[in-house]
């Protein structure tokens, strides 16, 4: 599973990271930028990824995985459910492993920030 780089907040912002500019897809606008947020943001850099936590790919490639629920509501304006369904249809996928996608995204996001 390929994962894109995290989009980090600008140095002067304390809000959640957003892209500015023209409307439309801008997924790779900050690709490759994995540095920790700079001072002036509300993000604290943690002590580093705990040694006892394996990489997401290692866990997701196991045949049997113990899972836990992660409940999150997302902004309706992003139309994530509709976009996910469209992605699955366009790529002829019978099953889209939503939990795996979320796991990889959150793992990278936290690891980038030192947690």
N, C-alpha and C positions, 0 to 999 in steps of 0.2 A: 504494500500500500504506500503510495507516494504521498508525502506530506509537504505542504508549502511552508515557508518560513513565517514566523509570527510577525504581525504588524505592531510595532511598538509606538507608544505615544510620543508626540513631539516634546522636546525638552522644556517648553514653557507651559505645557498643559498639565492639568491635574485630572482631566476627564478621561474616560475610557478611550482607547486608541481609535481614531477615525481617520479616514482619508479625506482630503479636500481636493477640490478641482472639478473637472467635468463629470457629469453623471454617467453611470454605466459601470461595467466591470473594470476594476482597477486592482485585480488580485495580486499582481506581481510588482506593485508600485514600490514596495520596500523590501522586495525579496532579497535574501542574503543578509539582512540586518538582524543579527541575533545577539547583539550586544545588550547588556543590561541597560535599563532606562537611566538617563543621566539625572543629575541633581535638579531640583526644581519640580519634580513630579511627586505624586503621592505613592509611588511604588517603592517598596523597600526591597533590597536585594537580600535574599536569604543566605544561609551558611553553605549552601550547595546541596545537590541531590543526595538524599540519604543513601548510604552504601548498601542497605538491605533491600532497596527497591530496584528490581530488574528493568531493563529497557522495555518499552511497550511492545516492540516487535517480537521480543522473546516470549513474552506472556501470550500475546495474541496468536502466535503460531503453535501453541500447545493444543492438544486434542481436547482436553477437558480443562475448563477454566472456572474457578469459583468466582461468582459475580455478586456485586452489590448494587442496589438501586441508587441512582443519582437523579434527584428531581430538580428540574430547572424550568422556569418559564422564560420564554424569549419574546422579544418585541414582535407583535403581529405585523408591523409595517415591513419587516424584513421578509415576510412570506416564506419562511424557511421550509415549512411543510410542503408547500406547493413546489418550491424549487427542488427539494429532495425528490419528490415524486417525478418531476420532469426529468431530472438527472437519471433516475432509475429507468424510466421509459426510453429515453434517448440512448441509453447504453445497454438496453435489453437485459436488465438485471431483474431476476425474479425476487431476489432478497437483497436488500441493502443493509449491511451490518452497522446500523446506527450507533449502537453501543461502542463498537470498535472505532468508528470515526471520532466520536466524542472522546473516547479514551486517548487516542493518539493526539488529538488537538489539545486537550487539557494537560496531558503529560508533557508535551513540548512547551506549552505556555508556562507551566510551573517550573520546569527544568531551566528554561531560559532565564527565569527570575531567581534561580538559586534555591528552589524548594523541591 
